[in-house]
Amino acid sequence: MPELPEVESLARFLEKRCVAHAVARAELVAFPCLKTAGVPLAALGGLVVETVRRRGKFLCLGLGGCWLVTHLAHAGWLVWRDEMPAQPARPSRNPLAFRLVLDDGSGFDLTEAGTRKSLAIYLVGDPLDVPNLATLGPEPLDAAFTPAQLDAILDRAGGAHLKGVLRDQRIIAGVGNAYSDEILWAARLSPYAACGRLDASHRAVLYDAIQTVLTAAIDDLAGLDARDLKPHKKAGFRVHARTGEPCPACGTTIAEVSFAESSLQYCPTCQTGGKTLADRRLSRLLK
Ligand SMILES: [Zn+2]
């Protein structure tokens, strides 16, 4: 799933290419993707893209008083084309969900691989009309996100685990499963550490890790074409999705905990004092 750094990079990529261009065609191919159409799809034609922004994992295109907001979800992606086909897109088995064509013939496709369709598109008068966007927590890279704000978040979270709190969009926006693994590894903290019990030095290290991991990822993706973001993202991970590989810091084999729909990775030496975290799926299999 694209998280804050990838969506930020997509927003910067689109800003350079779309702003000041008018929409020639907007084609909805996978109808269930359109969640809210406070603004009719046909109304996009002729509107000029004025701004492209990111909020959390949402990509928001501002077009003269209305917004095209999208959440790429688990397997969604954005594919840019300098030259779009002249023929209208047709519903088919291919993963194309939505196409936006600009006045110079360029544009982008929103695609979604796999069977679990959760890519979401909203046409709204205000991004805050999108339910899950309105409830997002603070942006971790905003100047307003201070160590004191993180302190308050950790105290409020109390006994909740760091991993769950970091990826809860209502608490901190934009961090998902991948970057929460990376942040916790960089901070040398256990995914299951209780938020409220972290001491001041661990809190300072966590704050720095959030800033440096996300900023480094954005810098690393800077200037890449949209199509290159996904493979590049994976190459940058130190522990996430690297089960069985050596920890880049200490060489210990990276371990994982599996859940029904995801898994987390960590280094037992760097993060959990040598302790292997119980993997419920694995222990169920062993019973
Ligand atoms: Zn390690």
Residues whose N, C-alpha, C, O or C-beta is under 5 A from the ligand:
A	BS01	ZN	C247 A249 C250 G251 T252 C267 T269 C270
